[in-house]
Amino acid sequence: MEKPQNLLTSRRFLPMFLTQFFGALNDNVYKQSLLLVITYGLIQHNSGNVSTLNNLAALLFIAPYFVFSATAGQIADKFERSQLVRGIKILELIIMSIGSLGFMLGQIWLLLFALFLMGVHSTFFGPIKYAILPEILKPNELMSGNALFQTGTSLAILFGMILGGAVISISHSSLIWVCVTVLIIAGLGYFSSRFILTQRISAPDLEIDWNFFRTSWQTIQYAKNIPIIFLILMGNSWYWFYGASYLTQIPELTHQYLHASENVVSLLLTFFSVGIGIGSLLCRKIGGAEINIKMVPIGAVGLTIFAFYLAWAMYQVPSHDNLLGLKDMFTQGLAYYHVMLSIIMLGISGGFYIVPLYAMMQAYSPASHRARVVAANNIFNAIFMVASAIFSILILSVFKLDMQILFCMTAIFSAIFCMGLLLKLKPLLDRTHNALED
């Protein structure tokens, strides 16, 4: 059995890890650059106000998950996956060229079109990357592989947001440097994809149905017909609901409740991302290499307790008129330390919760349908993220309740959901293990 650090030097794992890392990094460099360009008016536009454009950008990126996930799953099961990855990475280079043209010409519509295409790119890459892990890893390496994948993704998101903001800031409105950055990252992603080992084809005789809506429905129905898979997917998707409910509020939390600058937003996002990475690695170290559920309840409890802790910490922050900076967060009293610690612990709890569920999704999916199960997971994730946005809008904008109430309600719902999930899932896992042993 290879240890996590040894997996990172493995010919089986490292190329896929780097390809995934560079893809997530580029997504976030491009998205962050686009949001900053829109927000600070670096490109003139008549397409509506800033808030509308930012929300439109978020919608354009997530929309392909609803439409194309099922088709992406079929393609990933029918064709050899290393070749598919390389083709998708070439597509990323083309998309980033379109986005670069949008930056250079100052055309918002081109930038938004490229963002939509990046959503399509991620939709088709998703089923491949999670279906490929059980093929390149041994069963007792799946927990380690998923822990490293989750850590790498969290760090790529964090570095991407920081790098996107830094390039915009340093370039002094010369957007050519954004173009160079995203093209270099796309090139690195393609280069690493060249070293992914050739994979076994799961379902070579599969006839692809190009009717997006019918295949989406069939993919969801397939997952629902396997109770253990369906429950795991629901558990995964709840994490996306939960995470979106908190991450979306961090800018407003920073401005309205902490009375702090935008740099503090980056600090809190950094703490959350680092927390997920720590939780993901500790999950494998504490829970062991074998695929098991024992860390999920710990993560679920943490997601509830530390949400209440965050709500309490927000009430402890003193009111003041000055806008606080990074240094002030560490010099203005314990209340700010409570906020930062609660966000780190939410990230660690999330790592405990999500890593075993992703490993179980891969391990218990039929090999011939594994990519389509991942596609179903992506569809459910998108649905839960949209539900999270609607829920937050209702609580904060329609009913005009405090953000602390939103966090406490989410924590309560999380406790109820996770308790029901675990009560149903554990007997199914026990029966599956007993059947495999027999």
C-alpha positions in Angstrom: 0.0 0.0 0.0 1.3 3.4 -1.0 1.1 6.3 1.5 -0.5 9.6 0.4 2.9 11.3 -0.1 4.1 8.3 -2.2 0.9 8.4 -4.3 2.0 11.9 -5.3 5.1 10.5 -6.9 3.3 7.5 -8.5 3.1 7.3 -12.3 -0.4 6.0 -11.9 -1.7 9.0 -9.8 0.4 12.1 -10.2 -0.5 13.0 -13.9 -4.2 12.8 -13.1 -3.8 14.8 -9.9 -1.9 17.5 -11.7 -4.4 17.6 -14.6 -7.2 18.0 -12.1 -5.3 20.6 -10.1 -4.5 22.8 -13.2 -8.1 22.5 -14.4 -9.5 23.7 -11.1 -6.8 26.4 -10.9 -7.7 27.8 -14.3 -11.4 27.7 -13.6 -10.9 30.0 -10.6 -8.2 32.3 -12.1 -10.6 33.0 -15.0 -13.7 33.3 -13.0 -12.1 35.6 -10.4 -10.5 37.8 -13.1 -13.8 38.1 -14.9 -15.7 39.0 -11.7 -13.1 41.7 -10.9 -13.1 43.0 -14.5 -16.9 43.4 -14.2 -17.0 44.7 -10.7 -14.3 47.4 -11.1 -15.4 48.4 -14.6 -12.1 47.5 -16.3 -14.2 46.7 -19.4 -17.0 48.9 -20.4 -20.3 47.2 -20.8 -24.0 48.0 -21.2 -25.2 44.6 -20.3 -26.8 45.5 -16.9 -25.6 46.3 -13.4 -22.6 44.6 -11.8 -24.7 42.4 -9.5 -26.8 41.1 -12.4 -23.7 40.3 -14.5 -22.0 38.5 -11.5 -25.1 36.4 -11.0 -25.4 35.7 -14.7 -21.7 34.6 -14.7 -22.4 32.1 -11.9 -25.5 30.8 -13.7 -23.6 30.4 -17.0 -20.9 28.3 -15.3 -23.3 25.9 -13.5 -25.9 25.6 -16.2 -24.0 23.0 -18.3 -24.0 20.6 -15.3 -27.8 20.3 -15.6 -27.8 19.9 -19.4 -24.7 17.9 -20.3 -23.7 15.7 -17.2 -25.6 12.6 -18.3 -24.2 12.7 -21.8 -20.7 13.3 -20.3 -21.2 10.2 -18.2 -22.1 8.0 -21.2 -19.1 9.3 -23.2 -16.7 8.6 -20.2 -18.0 5.0 -20.0 -17.9 4.3 -23.7 -14.5 5.6 -24.7 -10.9 5.3 -23.4 -10.6 8.0 -20.7 -7.0 9.1 -21.0 -7.6 10.1 -24.6 -10.8 11.9 -23.6 -8.9 13.9 -21.0 -6.3 15.0 -23.5 -9.1 16.0 -25.9 -10.8 18.0 -23.1 -7.5 19.7 -22.2 -7.1 20.8 -25.9 -10.7 22.2 -25.7 -9.6 24.1 -22.6 -6.8 25.7 -24.6 -9.3 26.8 -27.3 -11.7 28.1 -24.6 -9.0 30.2 -22.9 -8.0 31.6 -26.3 -11.6 32.7 -26.8 -11.6 34.2 -23.2 -8.3 35.9 -23.9 -9.8 37.5 -27.1 -12.6 38.7 -24.9 -10.2 40.4 -22.5 -8.1 42.0 -25.2 -11.1 43.2 -27.2 -13.1 44.3 -24.1 -16.1 42.2 -25.1 -18.2 41.0 -22.1 -20.3 38.7 -24.3 -17.1 36.8 -25.4 -15.9 36.5 -21.8 -19.3 35.2 -20.7 -19.4 32.7 -23.6 -15.9 31.4 -22.7 -17.1 31.1 -19.0 -20.1 29.0 -20.2 -17.7 26.8 -22.3 -15.5 26.4 -19.2 -18.6 25.1 -17.4 -19.1 22.6 -20.3 -15.4 21.7 -20.0 -15.8 21.0 -16.3 -19.0 19.1 -16.9 -17.3 16.6 -19.3 -14.2 16.3 -17.2 -16.0 15.6 -13.9 -17.3 12.0 -14.6 -13.9 11.1 -16.1 -11.7 12.2 -13.2 -13.8 10.5 -10.5 -14.4 7.3 -12.6 -10.7 7.0 -13.3 -9.5 6.9 -9.7 -10.8 3.4 -9.0 -9.0 2.3 -12.2 -5.6 3.8 -11.3 -5.7 3.1 -7.6 -5.9 0.0 -5.5 -9.0 -0.4 -3.2 -7.0 0.4 -0.1 -5.7 3.6 -1.8 -9.0 5.1 -2.7 -9.3 7.0 0.6 -5.8 8.4 0.2 -6.4 9.3 -3.4 -9.7 11.1 -2.7 -8.1 12.9 0.3 -5.3 14.2 -2.0 -7.8 15.0 -4.8 -10.0 17.0 -2.4 -7.0 18.8 -0.9 -5.6 19.6 -4.3 -9.0 21.0 -5.5 -9.4 23.1 -2.4 -5.9 24.6 -2.8 -6.4 25.1 -6.5 -9.6 27.1 -5.8 -7.8 29.1 -3.2 -4.7 29.7 -5.4 -6.8 30.5 -8.4 -8.8 33.2 -6.6 -5.6 34.7 -5.2 -3.8 34.5 -8.5 -6.7 36.0 -10.5 -6.9 38.9 -8.1 -3.1 39.4 -8.0 -2.7 39.4 -11.8 -5.5 42.0 -12.2 -4.0 44.1 -9.5 -0.4 43.9 -10.7 -1.1 44.4 -14.4 -2.6 47.9 -13.9 -5.5 47.3 -16.3 -3.3 45.6 -18.9 -5.4 42.5 -19.4 -2.8 40.8 -21.5 -1.3 39.3 -18.4 -4.5 37.6 -17.5 -4.6 36.1 -21.0 -1.0 34.9 -20.6 -1.7 33.3 -17.2 -4.8 31.3 -18.2 -3.2 30.1 -21.4 0.0 28.9 -19.5 -2.1 27.1 -17.0 -4.2 25.4 -19.7 -0.9 24.4 -21.4 0.3 22.9 -18.2 -2.9 20.9 -17.8 -2.6 19.5 -21.3 1.1 18.7 -20.7 0.3 16.7 -17.5 -2.6 14.9 -19.3 -0.1 13.5 -21.8 1.3 11.2 -19.0 -2.0 9.7 -17.8 -1.9 6.0 -18.3 -4.2 4.3 -20.9 -7.4 3.1 -19.2 -9.7 0.1 -19.6 -12.9 0.9 -21.5 -15.9 0.3 -19.2 -18.8 0.0 -21.7 -17.5 -0.1 -25.3 -20.9 -1.3 -26.7 -22.9 1.5 -25.1 -25.1 3.4 -27.5 -24.9 7.1 -26.6 -28.3 8.8 -26.4 -27.8 12.5 -27.4 -31.2 13.6 -26.0 -29.9 15.6 -23.0 -33.1 15.6 -21.1 -34.0 12.0 -21.6 -30.5 10.8 -20.6 -30.4 13.1 -17.6 -33.7 11.6 -16.4 -32.5 8.0 -17.1 -29.2 8.7 -15.3 -31.0 10.0 -12.2 -33.4 7.0 -12.3 -30.5 4.6 -12.5 -28.9 6.1 -9.4 -32.2 6.0 -7.6 -32.6 2.3 -8.3 -29.4 1.5 -6.4 -30.3 2.6 -2.8 -26.7 2.6 -1.5 -25.5 4.8 -4.4 -28.5 7.1 -4.2 -28.0 7.8 -0.5 -24.2 8.4 -1.0 -25.1 10.9 -3.8 -27.6 12.7 -1.5 -24.9 12.9 1.1 -22.4 14.4 -1.4 -25.0 16.9 -2.7 -25.9 18.0 0.8 -22.3 19.1 1.3 -22.6 21.3 -1.8 -25.8 22.8 -0.4 -24.1 23.4 2.9 -20.9 24.7 1.5 -22.6 27.1 -0.9 -24.8 28.5 1.9 -21.7 29.5 3.8 -19.1 30.4 1.1 -21.5 32.7 -0.7 -22.1 34.7 2.4 -18.4 35.2 3.4 -18.0 38.6 1.5 -21.2 40.0 3.1 -20.2 38.5 6.5 -16.9 40.2 6.2 -18.3 43.6 5.2 -21.5 43.8 7.3 -20.6 41.9 10.5 -16.8 42.2 10.8 -16.6 45.6 9.1 -13.5 44.5 7.4 -11.9 45.0 4.0 -11.9 42.8 0.9 -8.5 41.4 1.9 -10.2 39.8 4.9 -12.6 38.0 2.5 -9.5 36.3 1.0 -8.2 35.5 4.4 -11.4 33.8 5.5 -11.7 31.9 2.2 -8.0 30.8 2.7 -8.9 29.5 6.2 -11.8 27.6 4.8 -9.8 26.0 2.0 -6.9 25.1 4.2 -9.4 23.6 6.7 -10.8 21.4 4.0 -7.3 20.3 3.0 -6.4 19.5 6.6 -9.6 17.6 7.2 -9.2 15.6 4.0 -5.7 14.5 4.9 -6.6 13.8 8.6 -9.6 11.8 7.4 -7.4 9.2 5.8 -4.9 9.3 8.6 -7.5 8.9 11.4 -10.0 6.8 9.5 -7.5 4.4 7.9 -6.9 3.4 4.4 -9.9 1.1 4.1 -13.1 2.6 2.7 -15.4 3.2 5.7 -18.0 5.6 7.0 -16.7 6.2 10.5 -15.4 9.7 9.8 -18.6 10.9 8.2 -20.6 11.2 11.5 -17.7 13.2 13.0 -17.7 15.5 10.1 -21.5 15.9 10.2 -21.4 16.7 13.9 -18.7 19.3 13.2 -20.7 20.9 10.4 -23.5 21.5 12.9 -21.5 22.5 16.0 -19.1 24.9 14.3 -22.0 26.6 12.4 -23.5 27.5 15.7 -20.1 28.5 16.9 -19.7 30.9 13.9 -23.1 32.4 14.5 -22.2 33.0 18.2 -18.8 34.4 17.3 -20.4 36.9 14.9 -22.5 38.3 17.8 -19.3 38.8 19.8 -17.7 41.2 17.2 -17.8 44.8 18.5 -19.2 47.5 16.4 -16.9 50.2 15.0 -16.7 52.7 12.2 -13.3 52.0 10.7 -12.8 49.3 8.0 -10.5 46.7 9.4 -7.6 45.2 7.5 -5.7 41.9 7.7 -3.5 43.0 10.6 -6.5 44.2 12.6 -8.0 40.7 12.5 -5.2 39.6 14.8 -5.0 42.6 17.0 -8.6 43.7 17.7 -9.6 41.1 20.3 -10.7 37.5 20.7 -13.9 37.8 18.9 -12.1 37.8 15.5 -10.1 34.7 16.5 -13.4 33.0 17.3 -14.7 33.8 13.8 -11.5 32.6 12.1 -11.3 29.4 14.2 -14.9 28.5 13.5 -14.3 28.8 9.7 -11.2 26.7 9.9 -13.1 24.0 11.8 -16.0 24.1 9.3 -13.5 23.4 6.6 -11.9 20.5 8.6 -15.4 19.0 9.3 -16.2 19.2 5.6 -13.0 17.3 4.8 -14.0 14.6 7.3 -17.5 14.4 5.8 -16.9 14.5 2.1 -13.8 12.3 1.5 -15.3 9.0 2.6 -18.5 9.6 0.7 -16.6 10.3 -2.6 -14.5 7.1 -2.0 -17.7 5.1 -1.4 -19.3 6.5 -4.5 -16.4 5.2 -6.6 -16.1 1.9 -4.8 -19.7 0.9 -4.8 -20.6 2.1 -8.3 -20.8 -0.7 -11.0 -17.7 -0.4 -13.1 -19.7 -0.3 -16.3 -21.8 2.7 -15.1 -19.3 4.4 -12.8 -18.9 7.6 -14.9 -22.7 7.8 -15.3 -23.1 7.6 -11.5 -20.6 10.5 -11.2 -22.7 12.3 -13.8 -25.8 11.8 -11.6 -23.8 13.1 -8.7 -23.0 16.3 -10.7 -26.6 16.8 -11.6 -27.7 16.5 -7.9 -24.9 18.8 -6.8 -26.1 21.5 -9.2 -29.7 21.1 -8.0 -28.6 21.4 -4.4 -26.4 24.4 -5.1 -29.3 26.2 -6.8 -31.6 25.2 -3.9 -29.0 26.7 -1.5 -29.1 30.0 -3.4 -32.9 30.1 -3.3 -32.9 29.2 0.4 -30.4 32.0 1.2 -32.4 34.5 -0.8 -35.6 33.6 1.0 -34.0 33.9 4.4 -31.9 37.0 3.9 -33.9 39.0 1.3 -37.5 37.9 1.4 -37.9 37.3 5.2 -35.1 39.7 6.0 -33.6 37.6 8.8 -30.1 37.9 10.1 -27.2 35.9 8.6 -26.7 34.2 12.0 -30.3 32.9 11.6 -29.4 31.5 8.2 -26.3 29.7 9.6 -28.3 28.3 12.6 -31.1 27.1 10.3 -28.6 25.4 8.0 -26.9 23.8 10.9 -30.2 22.4 12.2 -31.2 21.1 8.8 -27.7 19.6 8.4 -28.1 17.7 11.7 -31.5 16.3 10.7 -30.4 15.4 7.1 -27.1 13.8 8.2 -28.8 11.8 11.0 -31.4 10.4 8.6 -28.8 9.7 5.9 -26.5 7.8 8.3 -29.4 5.8 9.8 -30.3 4.6 6.4 -26.9 4.3 4.9 -25.1 2.3 7.6 -27.3 -0.8 7.4 -26.9 -0.9 3.6 -23.1 -0.6 3.9 -23.0 -3.4 6.5 -25.1 -5.7 4.2 -22.8 -4.9 1.3 -19.7 -5.7 3.3 -21.2 -8.9 4.5 -22.2 -9.9 1.0 -18.7 -9.2 -0.3 -17.1 -11.2 2.5 -19.5 -14.2 1.8 
